[in-house]
Amino acid sequence: MVEGYLNIILEKQADNSVDDYMVFLERCIERLREMIALIACLIDIARTEA
């Protein structure tokens, strides 16, 4: 997944400014944080079910 984001960055390198990359990376980081929170919730659910 992270490799996919990095490939997109490399493909668009000539077309975008640094600010565009910062916005893109901030969105990626936010999505990763959301996934981590979801995984933590799923782990908590699994613990309570066990």
mmCIF entry with sequence, helices, sheets and N, C-alpha, C, O atoms, coordinates in Angstrom:
data_MODEL
# 
_entry.id   MODEL 
# 
_entity.id                         1 
_entity.type                       polymer 
_entity.pdbx_number_of_molecules   1 
# 
_entity_poly.entity_id                      1 
_entity_poly.type                           'polypeptide(L)' 
_entity_poly.nstd_linkage                   no 
_entity_poly.nstd_monomer                   no 
_entity_poly.pdbx_seq_one_letter_code       MVEGYLNIILEKQADNSVDDYMVFLERCIERLREMIALIACLIDIARTEA 
_entity_poly.pdbx_seq_one_letter_code_can   MVEGYLNIILEKQADNSVDDYMVFLERCIERLREMIALIACLIDIARTEA 
_entity_poly.pdbx_strand_id                 A 
# 
loop_
_entity_poly_seq.entity_id 
_entity_poly_seq.num 
_entity_poly_seq.mon_id 
_entity_poly_seq.hetero 
1 1  MET n 
1 2  VAL n 
1 3  GLU n 
1 4  GLY n 
1 5  TYR n 
1 6  LEU n 
1 7  ASN n 
1 8  ILE n 
1 9  ILE n 
1 10 LEU n 
1 11 GLU n 
1 12 LYS n 
1 13 GLN n 
1 14 ALA n 
1 15 ASP n 
1 16 ASN n 
1 17 SER n 
1 18 VAL n 
1 19 ASP n 
1 20 ASP n 
1 21 TYR n 
1 22 MET n 
1 23 VAL n 
1 24 PHE n 
1 25 LEU n 
1 26 GLU n 
1 27 ARG n 
1 28 CYS n 
1 29 ILE n 
1 30 GLU n 
1 31 ARG n 
1 32 LEU n 
1 33 ARG n 
1 34 GLU n 
1 35 MET n 
1 36 ILE n 
1 37 ALA n 
1 38 LEU n 
1 39 ILE n 
1 40 ALA n 
1 41 CYS n 
1 42 LEU n 
1 43 ILE n 
1 44 ASP n 
1 45 ILE n 
1 46 ALA n 
1 47 ARG n 
1 48 THR n 
1 49 GLU n 
1 50 ALA n 
# 
_struct_asym.id          A 
_struct_asym.entity_id   1 
# 
loop_
_struct_conf.conf_type_id 
_struct_conf.id 
_struct_conf.pdbx_PDB_helix_id 
_struct_conf.beg_label_comp_id 
_struct_conf.beg_label_asym_id 
_struct_conf.beg_label_seq_id 
_struct_conf.pdbx_beg_PDB_ins_code 
_struct_conf.end_label_comp_id 
_struct_conf.end_label_asym_id 
_struct_conf.end_label_seq_id 
_struct_conf.pdbx_end_PDB_ins_code 
_struct_conf.beg_auth_comp_id 
_struct_conf.beg_auth_asym_id 
_struct_conf.beg_auth_seq_id 
_struct_conf.end_auth_comp_id 
_struct_conf.end_auth_asym_id 
_struct_conf.end_auth_seq_id 
_struct_conf.pdbx_PDB_helix_class 
_struct_conf.details 
_struct_conf.pdbx_PDB_helix_length 
HELX_P HELX_P1 AA1 VAL A 2  ? GLU A 11 ? VAL A 2  GLU A 11 1 ? 10 
HELX_P HELX_P2 AA2 VAL A 18 ? GLU A 49 ? VAL A 18 GLU A 49 1 ? 32 
# 
_struct_conf_type.id          HELX_P 
_struct_conf_type.criteria    ? 
_struct_conf_type.reference   ? 
# 
loop_
_atom_site.group_PDB 
_atom_site.id 
_atom_site.type_symbol 
_atom_site.label_atom_id 
_atom_site.label_alt_id 
_atom_site.label_comp_id 
_atom_site.label_asym_id 
_atom_site.label_entity_id 
_atom_site.label_seq_id 
_atom_site.pdbx_PDB_ins_code 
_atom_site.Cartn_x 
_atom_site.Cartn_y 
_atom_site.Cartn_z 
_atom_site.occupancy 
_atom_site.B_iso_or_equiv 
_atom_site.pdbx_formal_charge 
_atom_site.auth_seq_id 
_atom_site.auth_comp_id 
_atom_site.auth_asym_id 
_atom_site.auth_atom_id 
_atom_site.pdbx_PDB_model_num 
ATOM 1   N N  . MET A 1 1  ? 0.823   -1.199  0.000   1.00 0.00 ? 1  MET A N  1 
ATOM 2   C CA . MET A 1 1  ? 0.000   0.000   0.000   1.00 0.00 ? 1  MET A CA 1 
ATOM 3   C C  . MET A 1 1  ? 0.866   1.261   0.000   1.00 0.00 ? 1  MET A C  1 
ATOM 4   O O  . MET A 1 1  ? 0.643   2.188   -0.779  1.00 0.00 ? 1  MET A O  1 
ATOM 5   N N  . VAL A 1 2  ? 1.853   1.271   0.888   1.00 0.00 ? 2  VAL A N  1 
ATOM 6   C CA . VAL A 1 2  ? 2.754   2.422   0.934   1.00 0.00 ? 2  VAL A CA 1 
ATOM 7   C C  . VAL A 1 2  ? 3.534   2.520   -0.370  1.00 0.00 ? 2  VAL A C  1 
ATOM 8   O O  . VAL A 1 2  ? 3.791   3.615   -0.869  1.00 0.00 ? 2  VAL A O  1 
ATOM 9   N N  . GLU A 1 3  ? 3.913   1.350   -0.925  1.00 0.00 ? 3  GLU A N  1 
ATOM 10  C CA . GLU A 1 3  ? 4.626   1.359   -2.201  1.00 0.00 ? 3  GLU A CA 1 
ATOM 11  C C  . GLU A 1 3  ? 3.774   1.998   -3.290  1.00 0.00 ? 3  GLU A C  1 
ATOM 12  O O  . GLU A 1 3  ? 4.292   2.702   -4.157  1.00 0.00 ? 3  GLU A O  1 
ATOM 13  N N  . GLY A 1 4  ? 2.476   1.754   -3.246  1.00 0.00 ? 4  GLY A N  1 
ATOM 14  C CA . GLY A 1 4  ? 1.578   2.363   -4.219  1.00 0.00 ? 4  GLY A CA 1 
ATOM 15  C C  . GLY A 1 4  ? 1.589   3.878   -4.123  1.00 0.00 ? 4  GLY A C  1 
ATOM 16  O O  . GLY A 1 4  ? 1.621   4.575   -5.137  1.00 0.00 ? 4  GLY A O  1 
ATOM 17  N N  . TYR A 1 5  ? 1.562   4.382   -2.895  1.00 0.00 ? 5  TYR A N  1 
ATOM 18  C CA . TYR A 1 5  ? 1.616   5.833   -2.707  1.00 0.00 ? 5  TYR A CA 1 
ATOM 19  C C  . TYR A 1 5  ? 2.937   6.397   -3.232  1.00 0.00 ? 5  TYR A C  1 
ATOM 20  O O  . TYR A 1 5  ? 2.964   7.444   -3.879  1.00 0.00 ? 5  TYR A O  1 
ATOM 21  N N  . LEU A 1 6  ? 4.025   5.690   -2.947  1.00 0.00 ? 6  LEU A N  1 
ATOM 22  C CA . LEU A 1 6  ? 5.326   6.164   -3.409  1.00 0.00 ? 6  LEU A CA 1 
ATOM 23  C C  . LEU A 1 6  ? 5.415   6.148   -4.928  1.00 0.00 ? 6  LEU A C  1 
ATOM 24  O O  . LEU A 1 6  ? 5.996   7.054   -5.525  1.00 0.00 ? 6  LEU A O  1 
ATOM 25  N N  . ASN A 1 7  ? 4.845   5.127   -5.558  1.00 0.00 ? 7  ASN A N  1 
ATOM 26  C CA . ASN A 1 7  ? 4.838   5.075   -7.022  1.00 0.00 ? 7  ASN A CA 1 
ATOM 27  C C  . ASN A 1 7  ? 4.052   6.229   -7.615  1.00 0.00 ? 7  ASN A C  1 
ATOM 28  O O  . ASN A 1 7  ? 4.462   6.813   -8.617  1.00 0.00 ? 7  ASN A O  1 
ATOM 29  N N  . ILE A 1 8  ? 2.919   6.562   -6.999  1.00 0.00 ? 8  ILE A N  1 
ATOM 30  C CA . ILE A 1 8  ? 2.127   7.702   -7.479  1.00 0.00 ? 8  ILE A CA 1 
ATOM 31  C C  . ILE A 1 8  ? 2.951   8.983   -7.376  1.00 0.00 ? 8  ILE A C  1 
ATOM 32  O O  . ILE A 1 8  ? 2.937   9.810   -8.288  1.00 0.00 ? 8  ILE A O  1 
ATOM 33  N N  . ILE A 1 9  ? 3.655   9.142   -6.283  1.00 0.00 ? 9  ILE A N  1 
ATOM 34  C CA . ILE A 1 9  ? 4.485   10.337  -6.108  1.00 0.00 ? 9  ILE A CA 1 
ATOM 35  C C  . ILE A 1 9  ? 5.544   10.408  -7.204  1.00 0.00 ? 9  ILE A C  1 
ATOM 36  O O  . ILE A 1 9  ? 5.763   11.468  -7.790  1.00 0.00 ? 9  ILE A O  1 
ATOM 37  N N  . LEU A 1 10 ? 6.196   9.292   -7.478  1.00 0.00 ? 10 LEU A N  1 
ATOM 38  C CA . LEU A 1 10 ? 7.237   9.298   -8.500  1.00 0.00 ? 10 LEU A CA 1 
ATOM 39  C C  . LEU A 1 10 ? 6.671   9.576   -9.881  1.00 0.00 ? 10 LEU A C  1 
ATOM 40  O O  . LEU A 1 10 ? 7.289   10.286  -10.674 1.00 0.00 ? 10 LEU A O  1 
ATOM 41  N N  . GLU A 1 11 ? 5.504   9.024   -10.174 1.00 0.00 ? 11 GLU A N  1 
ATOM 42  C CA . GLU A 1 11 ? 4.894   9.233   -11.484 1.00 0.00 ? 11 GLU A CA 1 
ATOM 43  C C  . GLU A 1 11 ? 4.508   10.691  -11.701 1.00 0.00 ? 11 GLU A C  1 
ATOM 44  O O  . GLU A 1 11 ? 4.606   11.196  -12.819 1.00 0.00 ? 11 GLU A O  1 
ATOM 45  N N  . LYS A 1 12 ? 4.076   11.365  -10.653 1.00 0.00 ? 12 LYS A N  1 
ATOM 46  C CA . LYS A 1 12 ? 3.602   12.741  -10.786 1.00 0.00 ? 12 LYS A CA 1 
ATOM 47  C C  . LYS A 1 12 ? 4.675   13.763  -10.430 1.00 0.00 ? 12 LYS A C  1 
ATOM 48  O O  . LYS A 1 12 ? 4.386   14.956  -10.328 1.00 0.00 ? 12 LYS A O  1 
ATOM 49  N N  . GLN A 1 13 ? 5.876   13.317  -10.245 1.00 0.00 ? 13 GLN A N  1 
ATOM 50  C CA . GLN A 1 13 ? 6.934   14.198  -9.756  1.00 0.00 ? 13 GLN A CA 1 
ATOM 51  C C  . GLN A 1 13 ? 7.128   15.424  -10.645 1.00 0.00 ? 13 GLN A C  1 
ATOM 52  O O  . GLN A 1 13 ? 7.338   16.524  -10.134 1.00 0.00 ? 13 GLN A O  1 
ATOM 53  N N  . ALA A 1 14 ? 7.064   15.258  -11.945 1.00 0.00 ? 14 ALA A N  1 
ATOM 54  C CA . ALA A 1 14 ? 7.319   16.375  -12.849 1.00 0.00 ? 14 ALA A CA 1 
ATOM 55  C C  . ALA A 1 14 ? 6.145   17.352  -12.901 1.00 0.00 ? 14 ALA A C  1 
ATOM 56  O O  . ALA A 1 14 ? 6.321   18.509  -13.284 1.00 0.00 ? 14 ALA A O  1 
ATOM 57  N N  . ASP A 1 15 ? 4.950   16.899  -12.518 1.00 0.00 ? 15 ASP A N  1 
ATOM 58  C CA . ASP A 1 15 ? 3.751   17.704  -12.700 1.00 0.00 ? 15 ASP A CA 1 
ATOM 59  C C  . ASP A 1 15 ? 3.335   18.517  -11.475 1.00 0.00 ? 15 ASP A C  1 
ATOM 60  O O  . ASP A 1 15 ? 2.582   19.481  -11.616 1.00 0.00 ? 15 ASP A O  1 
ATOM 61  N N  . ASN A 1 16 ? 3.790   18.165  -10.309 1.00 0.00 ? 16 ASN A N  1 
ATOM 62  C CA . ASN A 1 16 ? 3.263   18.779  -9.088  1.00 0.00 ? 16 ASN A CA 1 
ATOM 63  C C  . ASN A 1 16 ? 4.332   19.545  -8.323  1.00 0.00 ? 16 ASN A C  1 
ATOM 64  O O  . ASN A 1 16 ? 5.526   19.271  -8.441  1.00 0.00 ? 16 ASN A O  1 
ATOM 65  N N  . SER A 1 17 ? 3.877   20.503  -7.544  1.00 0.00 ? 17 SER A N  1 
ATOM 66  C CA . SER A 1 17 ? 4.779   21.275  -6.697  1.00 0.00 ? 17 SER A CA 1 
ATOM 67  C C  . SER A 1 17 ? 4.952   20.573  -5.351  1.00 0.00 ? 17 SER A C  1 
ATOM 68  O O  . SER A 1 17 ? 4.283   19.583  -5.057  1.00 0.00 ? 17 SER A O  1 
ATOM 69  N N  . VAL A 1 18 ? 5.852   21.102  -4.555  1.00 0.00 ? 18 VAL A N  1 
ATOM 70  C CA . VAL A 1 18 ? 6.102   20.535  -3.230  1.00 0.00 ? 18 VAL A CA 1 
ATOM 71  C C  . VAL A 1 18 ? 4.848   20.630  -2.363  1.00 0.00 ? 18 VAL A C  1 
ATOM 72  O O  . VAL A 1 18 ? 4.563   19.718  -1.587  1.00 0.00 ? 18 VAL A O  1 
ATOM 73  N N  . ASP A 1 19 ? 4.099   21.721  -2.486  1.00 0.00 ? 19 ASP A N  1 
ATOM 74  C CA . ASP A 1 19 ? 2.873   21.875  -1.700  1.00 0.00 ? 19 ASP A CA 1 
ATOM 75  C C  . ASP A 1 19 ? 1.874   20.771  -2.016  1.00 0.00 ? 19 ASP A C  1 
ATOM 76  O O  . ASP A 1 19 ? 1.204   20.257  -1.120  1.00 0.00 ? 19 ASP A O  1 
ATOM 77  N N  . ASP A 1 20 ? 1.775   20.406  -3.302  1.00 0.00 ? 20 ASP A N  1 
ATOM 78  C CA . ASP A 1 20 ? 0.875   19.319  -3.681  1.00 0.00 ? 20 ASP A CA 1 
ATOM 79  C C  . ASP A 1 20 ? 1.296   18.019  -3.012  1.00 0.00 ? 20 ASP A C  1 
ATOM 80  O O  . ASP A 1 20 ? 0.455   17.251  -2.544  1.00 0.00 ? 20 ASP A O  1 
ATOM 81  N N  . TYR A 1 21 ? 2.609   17.777  -2.968  1.00 0.00 ? 21 TYR A N  1 
ATOM 82  C CA . TYR A 1 21 ? 3.102   16.570  -2.313  1.00 0.00 ? 21 TYR A CA 1 
ATOM 83  C C  . TYR A 1 21 ? 2.802   16.583  -0.822  1.00 0.00 ? 21 TYR A C  1 
ATOM 84  O O  . TYR A 1 21 ? 2.452   15.553  -0.246  1.00 0.00 ? 21 TYR A O  1 
ATOM 85  N N  . MET A 1 22 ? 2.938   17.738  -0.202  1.00 0.00 ? 22 MET A N  1 
ATOM 86  C CA . MET A 1 22 ? 2.664   17.835  1.229   1.00 0.00 ? 22 MET A CA 1 
ATOM 87  C C  . MET A 1 22 ? 1.205   17.516  1.519   1.00 0.00 ? 22 MET A C  1 
ATOM 88  O O  . MET A 1 22 ? 0.907   16.791  2.468   1.00 0.00 ? 22 MET A O  1 
ATOM 89  N N  . VAL A 1 23 ? 0.300   18.045  0.720   1.00 0.00 ? 23 VAL A N  1 
ATOM 90  C CA . VAL A 1 23 ? -1.124  17.757  0.897   1.00 0.00 ? 23 VAL A CA 1 
ATOM 91  C C  . VAL A 1 23 ? -1.373  16.270  0.697   1.00 0.00 ? 23 VAL A C  1 
ATOM 92  O O  . VAL A 1 23 ? -2.093  15.646  1.476   1.00 0.00 ? 23 VAL A O  1 
ATOM 93  N N  . PHE A 1 24 ? -0.778  15.702  -0.350  1.00 0.00 ? 24 PHE A N  1 
ATOM 94  C CA . PHE A 1 24 ? -0.945  14.282  -0.638  1.00 0.00 ? 24 PHE A CA 1 
ATOM 95  C C  . PHE A 1 24 ? -0.423  13.430  0.516   1.00 0.00 ? 24 PHE A C  1 
ATOM 96  O O  . PHE A 1 24 ? -1.092  12.493  0.952   1.00 0.00 ? 24 PHE A O  1 
ATOM 97  N N  . LEU A 1 25 ? 0.764   13.753  1.006   1.00 0.00 ? 25 LEU A N  1 
ATOM 98  C CA . LEU A 1 25 ? 1.348   12.980  2.102   1.00 0.00 ? 25 LEU A CA 1 
ATOM 99  C C  . LEU A 1 25 ? 0.539   13.132  3.384   1.00 0.00 ? 25 LEU A C  1 
ATOM 100 O O  . LEU A 1 25 ? 0.390   12.166  4.132   1.00 0.00 ? 25 LEU A O  1 
ATOM 101 N N  . GLU A 1 26 ? 0.016   14.323  3.651   1.00 0.00 ? 26 GLU A N  1 
ATOM 102 C CA . GLU A 1 26 ? -0.824  14.511  4.831   1.00 0.00 ? 26 GLU A CA 1 
ATOM 103 C C  . GLU A 1 26 ? -2.074  13.643  4.750   1.00 0.00 ? 26 GLU A C  1 
ATOM 104 O O  . GLU A 1 26 ? -2.497  13.067  5.753   1.00 0.00 ? 26 GLU A O  1 
ATOM 105 N N  . ARG A 1 27 ? -2.666  13.546  3.566   1.00 0.00 ? 27 ARG A N  1 
ATOM 106 C CA . ARG A 1 27 ? -3.834  12.682  3.391   1.00 0.00 ? 27 ARG A CA 1 
ATOM 107 C C  . ARG A 1 27 ? -3.461  11.222  3.592   1.00 0.00 ? 27 ARG A C  1 
ATOM 108 O O  . ARG A 1 27 ? -4.209  10.465  4.210   1.00 0.00 ? 27 ARG A O  1 
ATOM 109 N N  . CYS A 1 28 ? -2.309  10.827  3.072   1.00 0.00 ? 28 CYS A N  1 
ATOM 110 C CA . CYS A 1 28 ? -1.850  9.447   3.247   1.00 0.00 ? 28 CYS A CA 1 
ATOM 111 C C  . CYS A 1 28 ? -1.642  9.130   4.724   1.00 0.00 ? 28 CYS A C  1 
ATOM 112 O O  . CYS A 1 28 ? -2.047  8.071   5.204   1.00 0.00 ? 28 CYS A O  1 
ATOM 113 N N  . ILE A 1 29 ? -1.012  10.048  5.431   1.00 0.00 ? 29 ILE A N  1 
ATOM 114 C CA . ILE A 1 29 ? -0.759  9.849   6.856   1.00 0.00 ? 29 ILE A CA 1 
ATOM 115 C C  . ILE A 1 29 ? -2.074  9.758   7.618   1.00 0.00 ? 29 ILE A C  1 
ATOM 116 O O  . ILE A 1 29 ? -2.214  8.925   8.514   1.00 0.00 ? 29 ILE A O  1 
ATOM 117 N N  . GLU A 1 30 ? -3.032  10.602  7.274   1.00 0.00 ? 30 GLU A N  1 
ATOM 118 C CA . GLU A 1 30 ? -4.338  10.560  7.933   1.00 0.00 ? 30 GLU A CA 1 
ATOM 119 C C  . GLU A 1 30 ? -5.026  9.223   7.691   1.00 0.00 ? 30 GLU A C  1 
ATOM 120 O O  . GLU A 1 30 ? -5.619  8.655   8.608   1.00 0.00 ? 30 GLU A O  1 
ATOM 121 N N  . ARG A 1 31 ? -4.951  8.718   6.470   1.00 0.00 ? 31 ARG A N  1 
ATOM 122 C CA . ARG A 1 31 ? -5.550  7.414   6.168   1.00 0.00 ? 31 ARG A CA 1 
ATOM 123 C C  . ARG A 1 31 ? -4.865  6.303   6.946   1.00 0.00 ? 31 ARG A C  1 
ATOM 124 O O  . ARG A 1 31 ? -5.525  5.392   7.446   1.00 0.00 ? 31 ARG A O  1 
ATOM 125 N N  . LEU A 1 32 ? -3.539  6.376   7.050   1.00 0.00 ? 32 LEU A N  1 
ATOM 126 C CA . LEU A 1 32 ? -2.820  5.368   7.824   1.00 0.00 ? 32 LEU A CA 1 
ATOM 127 C C  . LEU A 1 32 ? -3.221  5.427   9.297   1.00 0.00 ? 32 LEU A C  1 
ATOM 128 O O  . LEU A 1 32 ? -3.381  4.387   9.935   1.00 0.00 ? 32 LEU A O  1 
ATOM 129 N N  . ARG A 1 33 ? -3.383  6.630   9.840   1.00 0.00 ? 33 ARG A N  1 
ATOM 130 C CA . ARG A 1 33 ? -3.823  6.767   11.238  1.00 0.00 ? 33 ARG A CA 1 
ATOM 131 C C  . ARG A 1 33 ? -5.216  6.173   11.431  1.00 0.00 ? 33 ARG A C  1 
ATOM 132 O O  . ARG A 1 33 ? -5.490  5.522   12.439  1.00 0.00 ? 33 ARG A O  1 
ATOM 133 N N  . GLU A 1 34 ? -6.093  6.406   10.451  1.00 0.00 ? 34 GLU A N  1 
ATOM 134 C CA . GLU A 1 34 ? -7.441  5.836   10.534  1.00 0.00 ? 34 GLU A CA 1 
ATOM 135 C C  . GLU A 1 34 ? -7.392  4.315   10.496  1.00 0.00 ? 34 GLU A C  1 
ATOM 136 O O  . GLU A 1 34 ? -8.131  3.650   11.222  1.00 0.00 ? 34 GLU A O  1 
ATOM 137 N N  . MET A 1 35 ? -6.523  3.762   9.652   1.00 0.00 ? 35 MET A N  1 
ATOM 138 C CA . MET A 1 35 ? -6.393  2.303   9.581   1.00 0.00 ? 35 MET A CA 1 
ATOM 139 C C  . MET A 1 35 ? -5.846  1.738   10.886  1.00 0.00 ? 35 MET A C  1 
ATOM 140 O O  . MET A 1 35 ? -6.297  0.694   11.357  1.00 0.00 ? 35 MET A O  1 
ATOM 141 N N  . ILE A 1 36 ? -4.877  2.428   11.464  1.00 0.00 ? 36 ILE A N  1 
ATOM 142 C CA . ILE A 1 36 ? -4.309  1.981   12.736  1.00 0.00 ? 36 ILE A CA 1 
ATOM 143 C C  . ILE A 1 36 ? -5.379  1.998   13.817  1.00 0.00 ? 36 ILE A C  1 
ATOM 144 O O  . ILE A 1 36 ? -5.464  1.067   14.618  1.00 0.00 ? 36 ILE A O  1 
ATOM 145 N N  . ALA A 1 37 ? -6.196  3.045   13.849  1.00 0.00 ? 37 ALA A N  1 
ATOM 146 C CA . ALA A 1 37 ? -7.278  3.128   14.831  1.00 0.00 ? 37 ALA A CA 1 
ATOM 147 C C  . ALA A 1 37 ? -8.285  2.008   14.618  1.00 0.00 ? 37 ALA A C  1 
ATOM 148 O O  . ALA A 1 37 ? -8.773  1.420   15.583  1.00 0.00 ? 37 ALA A O  1 
ATOM 149 N N  . LEU A 1 38 ? -8.600  1.709   13.364  1.00 0.00 ? 38 LEU A N  1 
ATOM 150 C CA . LEU A 1 38 ? -9.528  0.619   13.069  1.00 0.00 ? 38 LEU A CA 1 
ATOM 151 C C  . LEU A 1 38 ? -8.964  -0.716  13.529  1.00 0.00 ? 38 LEU A C  1 
ATOM 152 O O  . LEU A 1 38 ? -9.680  -1.522  14.123  1.00 0.00 ? 38 LEU A O  1 
ATOM 153 N N  . ILE A 1 39 ? -7.692  -0.952  13.259  1.00 0.00 ? 39 ILE A N  1 
ATOM 154 C CA . ILE A 1 39 ? -7.061  -2.200  13.691  1.00 0.00 ? 39 ILE A CA 1 
ATOM 155 C C  . ILE A 1 39 ? -7.075  -2.300  15.210  1.00 0.00 ? 39 ILE A C  1 
ATOM 156 O O  . ILE A 1 39 ? -7.331  -3.374  15.755  1.00 0.00 ? 39 ILE A O  1 
ATOM 157 N N  . ALA A 1 40 ? -6.805  -1.196  15.900  1.00 0.00 ? 40 ALA A N  1 
ATOM 158 C CA . ALA A 1 40 ? -6.836  -1.200  17.364  1.00 0.00 ? 40 ALA A CA 1 
ATOM 159 C C  . ALA A 1 40 ? -8.231  -1.546  17.870  1.00 0.00 ? 40 ALA A C  1 
ATOM 160 O O  . ALA A 1 40 ? -8.373  -2.299  18.834  1.00 0.00 ? 40 ALA A O  1 
ATOM 161 N N  . CYS A 1 41 ? -9.258  -1.001  17.227  1.00 0.00 ? 41 CYS A N  1 
ATOM 162 C CA . CYS A 1 41 ? -10.640 -1.322  17.614  1.00 0.00 ? 41 CYS A CA 1 
ATOM 163 C C  . CYS A 1 41 ? -10.936 -2.798  17.388  1.00 0.00 ? 41 CYS A C  1 
ATOM 164 O O  . CYS A 1 41 ? -11.556 -3.446  18.231  1.00 0.00 ? 41 CYS A O  1 
ATOM 165 N N  . LEU A 1 42 ? -10.499 -3.324  16.263  1.00 0.00 ? 42 LEU A N  1 
ATOM 166 C CA . LEU A 1 42 ? -10.730 -4.742  15.970  1.00 0.00 ? 42 LEU A CA 1 
ATOM 167 C C  . LEU A 1 42 ? -10.007 -5.641  16.967  1.00 0.00 ? 42 LEU A C  1 
ATOM 168 O O  . LEU A 1 42 ? -10.530 -6.686  17.356  1.00 0.00 ? 42 LEU A O  1 
ATOM 169 N N  . ILE A 1 43 ? -8.819  -5.243  17.378  1.00 0.00 ? 43 ILE A N  1 
ATOM 170 C CA . ILE A 1 43 ? -8.084  -6.014  18.387  1.00 0.00 ? 43 ILE A CA 1 
ATOM 171 C C  . ILE A 1 43 ? -8.836  -5.989  19.712  1.00 0.00 ? 43 ILE A C  1 
ATOM 172 O O  . ILE A 1 43 ? -8.950  -7.017  20.379  1.00 0.00 ? 43 ILE A O  1 
ATOM 173 N N  . ASP A 1 44 ? -9.349  -4.821  20.096  1.00 0.00 ? 44 ASP A N  1 
ATOM 174 C CA . ASP A 1 44 ? -10.132 -4.718  21.331  1.00 0.00 ? 44 ASP A CA 1 
ATOM 175 C C  . ASP A 1 44 ? -11.369 -5.601  21.275  1.00 0.00 ? 44 ASP A C  1 
ATOM 176 O O  . ASP A 1 44 ? -11.703 -6.271  22.252  1.00 0.00 ? 44 ASP A O  1 
ATOM 177 N N  . ILE A 1 45 ? -12.047 -5.602  20.135  1.00 0.00 ? 45 ILE A N  1 
ATOM 178 C CA . ILE A 1 45 ? -13.233 -6.455  19.976  1.00 0.00 ? 45 ILE A CA 1 
ATOM 179 C C  . ILE A 1 45 ? -12.851 -7.920  20.094  1.00 0.00 ? 45 ILE A C  1 
ATOM 180 O O  . ILE A 1 45 ? -13.546 -8.697  20.747  1.00 0.00 ? 45 ILE A O  1 
ATOM 181 N N  . ALA A 1 46 ? -11.749 -8.297  19.462  1.00 0.00 ? 46 ALA A N  1 
ATOM 182 C CA . ALA A 1 46 ? -11.306 -9.688  19.520  1.00 0.00 ? 46 ALA A CA 1 
ATOM 183 C C  . ALA A 1 46 ? -10.964 -10.088 20.952  1.00 0.00 ? 46 ALA A C  1 
ATOM 184 O O  . ALA A 1 46 ? -11.242 -11.216 21.362  1.00 0.00 ? 46 ALA A O  1 
ATOM 185 N N  . ARG A 1 47 ? -10.371 -9.188  21.708  1.00 0.00 ? 47 ARG A N  1 
ATOM 186 C CA . ARG A 1 47 ? -10.024 -9.490  23.101  1.00 0.00 ? 47 ARG A CA 1 
ATOM 187 C C  . ARG A 1 47 ? -11.278 -9.673  23.951  1.00 0.00 ? 47 ARG A C  1 
ATOM 188 O O  . ARG A 1 47 ? -11.332 -10.572 24.791  1.00 0.00 ? 47 ARG A O  1 
ATOM 189 N N  . THR A 1 48 ? -12.273 -8.836  23.741  1.00 0.00 ? 48 THR A N  1 
ATOM 190 C CA . THR A 1 48 ? -13.484 -8.952  24.554  1.00 0.00 ? 48 THR A CA 1 
ATOM 191 C C  . THR A 1 48 ? -14.297 -10.183 24.172  1.00 0.00 ? 48 THR A C  1 
ATOM 192 O O  . THR A 1 48 ? -15.006 -10.741 25.009  1.00 0.00 ? 48 THR A O  1 
ATOM 193 N N  . GLU A 1 49 ? -14.199 -10.612 22.912  1.00 0.00 ? 49 GLU A N  1 
ATOM 194 C CA . GLU A 1 49 ? -14.924 -11.804 22.465  1.00 0.00 ? 49 GLU A CA 1 
ATOM 195 C C  . GLU A 1 49 ? -14.246 -13.081 22.934  1.00 0.00 ? 49 GLU A C  1 
ATOM 196 O O  . GLU A 1 49 ? -14.896 -14.119 23.058  1.00 0.00 ? 49 GLU A O  1 
ATOM 197 N N  . ALA A 1 50 ? -12.935 -13.016 23.197  1.00 0.00 ? 50 ALA A N  1 
ATOM 198 C CA . ALA A 1 50 ? -12.175 -14.223 23.568  1.00 0.00 ? 50 ALA A CA 1 
ATOM 199 C C  . ALA A 1 50 ? -12.436 -14.649 24.992  1.00 0.00 ? 50 ALA A C  1 
ATOM 200 O O  . ALA A 1 50 ? -11.874 -15.643 25.452  1.00 0.00 ? 50 ALA A O  1 
# 
